[in-house]
Amino acid sequence: MENCKSIDTQLVGGNEDTGSTASQIYYLTHQISKLTSHLESHSEDYSSRRGLRKLLGKRKRLLFYLCSENTDLYAKVLKALGIRGLKGR
């Protein structure tokens, strides 16, 4: 969890602002990775699968917003978290 905090402070710029778009994307990515590993061992857990889809949609909307508002931070977030960017962006 210590590594998680350091990445989050790098993205946000030292503030502990958990409401910023970059922080929300970071925490959603962390939850998505936990749910993905859960679903690998429990493949028939449909309620968790639905929750995962909802989290993916929310992260996609936040990434779209961040891309349109601040492209430098968008690129930084993608690189730090190791996730793919939006199609056509």
N, CA and C atoms as a LAMMPS dump frame, in Angstrom:
ITEM: TIMESTEP
0
ITEM: NUMBER OF ATOMS
267
ITEM: BOX BOUNDS ff ff ff
-5.0000000000000000e+02 5.0000000000000000e+02
-5.0000000000000000e+02 5.0000000000000000e+02
-5.0000000000000000e+02 5.0000000000000000e+02
ITEM: ATOMS id mol type element x y z
1 1 1 N 0.827 -1.195 0
2 1 2 C 0 0 0
3 1 3 C 0.871 1.259 0
4 2 1 N 2.08 1.121 0.505
5 2 2 C 3 2.263 0.526
6 2 3 C 3.334 2.706 -0.9
7 3 1 N 3.535 1.744 -1.788
8 3 2 C 3.816 2.062 -3.186
9 3 3 C 2.626 2.764 -3.824
10 4 1 N 1.422 2.356 -3.443
11 4 2 C 0.208 2.973 -3.977
12 4 3 C 0.143 4.444 -3.602
13 5 1 N 0.462 4.756 -2.368
14 5 2 C 0.419 6.15 -1.907
15 5 3 C 1.437 7.005 -2.649
16 6 1 N 2.632 6.437 -2.917
17 6 2 C 3.659 7.219 -3.593
18 6 3 C 3.264 7.519 -5.041
19 7 1 N 2.661 6.568 -5.716
20 7 2 C 2.209 6.815 -7.089
21 7 3 C 1.105 7.857 -7.092
22 8 1 N 0.208 7.751 -6.129
23 8 2 C -0.903 8.695 -6.054
24 8 3 C -0.398 10.111 -5.798
25 9 1 N 0.569 10.285 -4.911
26 9 2 C 1.081 11.627 -4.643
27 9 3 C 1.851 12.172 -5.837
28 10 1 N 2.495 11.304 -6.621
29 10 2 C 3.177 11.759 -7.827
30 10 3 C 2.175 12.272 -8.853
31 11 1 N 1.051 11.574 -8.973
32 11 2 C 0.047 11.97 -9.955
33 11 3 C -0.635 13.265 -9.571
34 12 1 N -0.945 13.406 -8.297
35 12 2 C -1.708 14.557 -7.849
36 12 3 C -0.8 15.758 -7.622
37 13 1 N 0.455 15.528 -7.373
38 13 2 C 1.382 16.629 -7.188
39 13 3 C 1.654 16.931 -5.72
40 14 1 N 1.577 15.932 -4.862
41 14 2 C 1.892 16.12 -3.463
42 14 3 C 0.68 16.388 -2.594
43 15 1 N -0.425 16.798 -3.179
44 15 2 C -1.643 17.037 -2.404
45 15 3 C -2.304 15.705 -2.08
46 16 1 N -3.09 15.708 -1.019
47 16 2 C -3.859 14.515 -0.691
48 16 3 C -5.298 14.734 -1.117
49 17 1 N -5.468 15.2 -2.339
50 17 2 C -6.779 15.502 -2.886
51 17 3 C -7.321 14.253 -3.57
52 18 1 N -8.151 13.494 -2.843
53 18 2 C -8.674 12.255 -3.404
54 18 3 C -9.821 12.503 -4.363
55 19 1 N -10.267 13.738 -4.485
56 19 2 C -11.354 14.043 -5.4
57 19 3 C -10.892 14.42 -6.783
58 20 1 N -9.593 14.579 -6.97
59 20 2 C -9.106 14.952 -8.292
60 20 3 C -9.304 13.794 -9.264
61 21 1 N -9.357 14.117 -10.516
62 21 2 C -9.624 13.115 -11.547
63 21 3 C -8.523 12.056 -11.586
64 22 1 N -7.273 12.48 -11.451
65 22 2 C -6.157 11.532 -11.491
66 22 3 C -6.218 10.562 -10.316
67 23 1 N -6.566 11.052 -9.143
68 23 2 C -6.687 10.173 -7.98
69 23 3 C -7.82 9.183 -8.147
70 24 1 N -8.933 9.643 -8.674
71 24 2 C -10.069 8.746 -8.871
72 24 3 C -9.722 7.648 -9.872
73 25 1 N -9.026 8.013 -10.932
74 25 2 C -8.606 7.018 -11.921
75 25 3 C -7.65 6.015 -11.285
76 26 1 N -6.748 6.512 -10.449
77 26 2 C -5.796 5.638 -9.775
78 26 3 C -6.516 4.635 -8.874
79 27 1 N -7.425 5.107 -8.047
80 27 2 C -8.116 4.214 -7.122
81 27 3 C -9.04 3.244 -7.858
82 28 1 N -9.665 3.675 -8.933
83 28 2 C -10.485 2.774 -9.73
84 28 3 C -9.629 1.681 -10.367
85 29 1 N -8.441 2.036 -10.834
86 29 2 C -7.541 1.055 -11.433
87 29 3 C -7.128 0.014 -10.404
88 30 1 N -6.901 0.467 -9.175
89 30 2 C -6.531 -0.454 -8.094
90 30 3 C -7.687 -1.417 -7.806
91 31 1 N -8.903 -0.913 -7.743
92 31 2 C -10.063 -1.765 -7.505
93 31 3 C -10.302 -2.722 -8.675
94 32 1 N -10.083 -2.255 -9.884
95 32 2 C -10.262 -3.09 -11.07
96 32 3 C -9.279 -4.254 -11.05
97 33 1 N -8.046 -3.999 -10.664
98 33 2 C -7.063 -5.086 -10.622
99 33 3 C -7.417 -6.106 -9.545
100 34 1 N -7.955 -5.649 -8.404
101 34 2 C -8.367 -6.587 -7.363
102 34 3 C -9.539 -7.441 -7.833
103 35 1 N -10.521 -6.821 -8.478
104 35 2 C -11.675 -7.569 -8.957
105 35 3 C -11.297 -8.535 -10.069
106 36 1 N -10.366 -8.143 -10.91
107 36 2 C -9.918 -9.014 -11.997
108 36 3 C -9.267 -10.274 -11.438
109 37 1 N -8.423 -10.112 -10.431
110 37 2 C -7.789 -11.286 -9.837
111 37 3 C -8.819 -12.164 -9.119
112 38 1 N -9.844 -11.557 -8.534
113 38 2 C -10.913 -12.324 -7.894
114 38 3 C -11.683 -13.139 -8.927
115 39 1 N -11.964 -12.524 -10.062
116 39 2 C -12.749 -13.204 -11.096
117 39 3 C -11.964 -14.305 -11.809
118 40 1 N -10.642 -14.254 -11.736
119 40 2 C -9.848 -15.332 -12.329
120 40 3 C -10.066 -16.642 -11.585
121 41 1 N -10.269 -16.568 -10.276
122 41 2 C -10.487 -17.783 -9.503
123 41 3 C -11.969 -18.09 -9.289
124 42 1 N -12.839 -17.092 -9.422
125 42 2 C -14.281 -17.276 -9.263
126 42 3 C -14.978 -16.799 -10.535
127 43 1 N -14.881 -17.596 -11.571
128 43 2 C -15.342 -17.153 -12.886
129 43 3 C -16.854 -17.034 -12.995
130 44 1 N -17.623 -17.655 -12.12
131 44 2 C -19.081 -17.603 -12.212
132 44 3 C -19.699 -16.584 -11.257
133 45 1 N -18.905 -15.68 -10.739
134 45 2 C -19.4 -14.645 -9.827
135 45 3 C -19.911 -13.475 -10.668
136 46 1 N -21.181 -13.542 -11.032
137 46 2 C -21.736 -12.582 -11.976
138 46 3 C -21.947 -11.204 -11.372
139 47 1 N -22.198 -11.136 -10.064
140 47 2 C -22.38 -9.82 -9.45
141 47 3 C -21.059 -9.049 -9.409
142 48 1 N -19.958 -9.748 -9.18
143 48 2 C -18.652 -9.085 -9.222
144 48 3 C -18.295 -8.674 -10.638
145 49 1 N -18.708 -9.489 -11.599
146 49 2 C -18.458 -9.153 -13.004
147 49 3 C -19.2 -7.882 -13.399
148 50 1 N -20.435 -7.749 -12.903
149 50 2 C -21.22 -6.547 -13.177
150 50 3 C -20.56 -5.329 -12.524
151 51 1 N -20.083 -5.493 -11.302
152 51 2 C -19.384 -4.41 -10.627
153 51 3 C -18.121 -3.998 -11.366
154 52 1 N -17.413 -4.974 -11.915
155 52 2 C -16.206 -4.688 -12.683
156 52 3 C -16.546 -3.873 -13.925
157 53 1 N -17.622 -4.241 -14.602
158 53 2 C -18.024 -3.479 -15.798
159 53 3 C -18.39 -2.051 -15.445
160 54 1 N -19.048 -1.864 -14.303
161 54 2 C -19.406 -0.513 -13.881
162 54 3 C -18.16 0.317 -13.58
163 55 1 N -17.177 -0.296 -12.909
164 55 2 C -15.931 0.408 -12.611
165 55 3 C -15.173 0.755 -13.887
166 56 1 N -15.158 -0.164 -14.849
167 56 2 C -14.481 0.107 -16.118
168 56 3 C -15.136 1.265 -16.862
169 57 1 N -16.462 1.321 -16.829
170 57 2 C -17.164 2.418 -17.484
171 57 3 C -16.899 3.75 -16.82
172 58 1 N -16.86 3.742 -15.496
173 58 2 C -16.589 4.987 -14.776
174 58 3 C -15.169 5.476 -15.054
175 59 1 N -14.2 4.531 -15.074
176 59 2 C -12.82 4.925 -15.363
177 59 3 C -12.696 5.455 -16.786
178 60 1 N -13.429 4.852 -17.718
179 60 2 C -13.388 5.309 -19.101
180 60 3 C -13.918 6.737 -19.218
181 61 1 N -15.019 7.033 -18.526
182 61 2 C -15.57 8.392 -18.552
183 61 3 C -14.605 9.397 -17.934
184 62 1 N -13.94 9.011 -16.835
185 62 2 C -12.969 9.907 -16.207
186 62 3 C -11.756 10.124 -17.109
187 63 1 N -11.307 9.069 -17.784
188 63 2 C -10.181 9.224 -18.716
189 63 3 C -10.549 10.141 -19.879
190 64 1 N -11.769 10.021 -20.374
191 64 2 C -12.219 10.888 -21.452
192 64 3 C -12.231 12.341 -20.994
193 65 1 N -12.717 12.593 -19.79
194 65 2 C -12.753 13.949 -19.243
195 65 3 C -11.339 14.491 -19.06
196 66 1 N -10.45 13.669 -18.493
197 66 2 C -9.082 14.114 -18.26
198 66 3 C -8.367 14.386 -19.574
199 67 1 N -8.627 13.587 -20.588
200 67 2 C -8.01 13.779 -21.898
201 67 3 C -8.433 15.113 -22.509
202 68 1 N -9.689 15.469 -22.328
203 68 2 C -10.175 16.717 -22.918
204 68 3 C -9.747 17.941 -22.114
205 69 1 N -9.502 17.779 -20.82
206 69 2 C -9.143 18.929 -19.977
207 69 3 C -7.64 19.147 -19.866
208 70 1 N -6.871 18.065 -19.661
209 70 2 C -5.445 18.2 -19.39
210 70 3 C -4.712 17.018 -20.034
211 71 1 N -4.23 17.197 -21.255
212 71 2 C -3.623 16.082 -21.98
213 71 3 C -2.269 15.668 -21.396
214 72 1 N -1.546 16.609 -20.786
215 72 2 C -0.261 16.252 -20.182
216 72 3 C -0.456 15.313 -18.999
217 73 1 N -1.401 15.644 -18.133
218 73 2 C -1.691 14.792 -16.982
219 73 3 C -2.276 13.456 -17.443
220 74 1 N -3.063 13.466 -18.499
221 74 2 C -3.63 12.239 -19.069
222 74 3 C -2.512 11.284 -19.484
223 75 1 N -1.528 11.796 -20.199
224 75 2 C -0.401 10.967 -20.633
225 75 3 C 0.4 10.461 -19.439
226 76 1 N 0.557 11.306 -18.437
227 76 2 C 1.303 10.936 -17.237
228 76 3 C 0.584 9.824 -16.474
229 77 1 N -0.729 9.918 -16.377
230 77 2 C -1.524 8.907 -15.674
231 77 3 C -1.442 7.574 -16.409
232 78 1 N -1.578 7.593 -17.727
233 78 2 C -1.504 6.359 -18.504
234 78 3 C -0.154 5.67 -18.334
235 79 1 N 0.896 6.453 -18.346
236 79 2 C 2.233 5.883 -18.218
237 79 3 C 2.47 5.342 -16.811
238 80 1 N 2.042 6.078 -15.787
239 80 2 C 2.28 5.657 -14.409
240 80 3 C 1.48 4.409 -14.045
241 81 1 N 0.266 4.302 -14.557
242 81 2 C -0.588 3.167 -14.205
243 81 3 C -0.427 1.994 -15.149
244 82 1 N 0.156 2.226 -16.323
245 82 2 C 0.353 1.152 -17.286
246 82 3 C -0.932 0.668 -17.927
247 83 1 N -1.841 1.6 -18.203
248 83 2 C -3.097 1.239 -18.846
249 83 3 C -3.132 1.802 -20.263
250 84 1 N -4.011 1.24 -21.089
251 84 2 C -4.14 1.704 -22.465
252 84 3 C -4.93 2.999 -22.488
253 85 1 N -4.676 3.792 -23.495
254 85 2 C -5.431 5.011 -23.677
255 85 3 C -6.741 4.749 -24.371
256 86 1 N -7.501 5.808 -24.55
257 86 2 C -8.773 5.708 -25.243
258 86 3 C -8.527 5.553 -26.734
259 87 1 N -9.432 4.876 -27.428
260 87 2 C -9.283 4.7 -28.872
261 87 3 C -9.442 6.05 -29.567
262 88 1 N -8.535 6.334 -30.455
263 88 2 C -8.608 7.566 -31.222
264 88 3 C -8.164 8.801 -30.467
265 89 1 N -7.575 8.626 -29.317
266 89 2 C -7.13 9.771 -28.513
267 89 3 C -5.649 9.742 -28.37
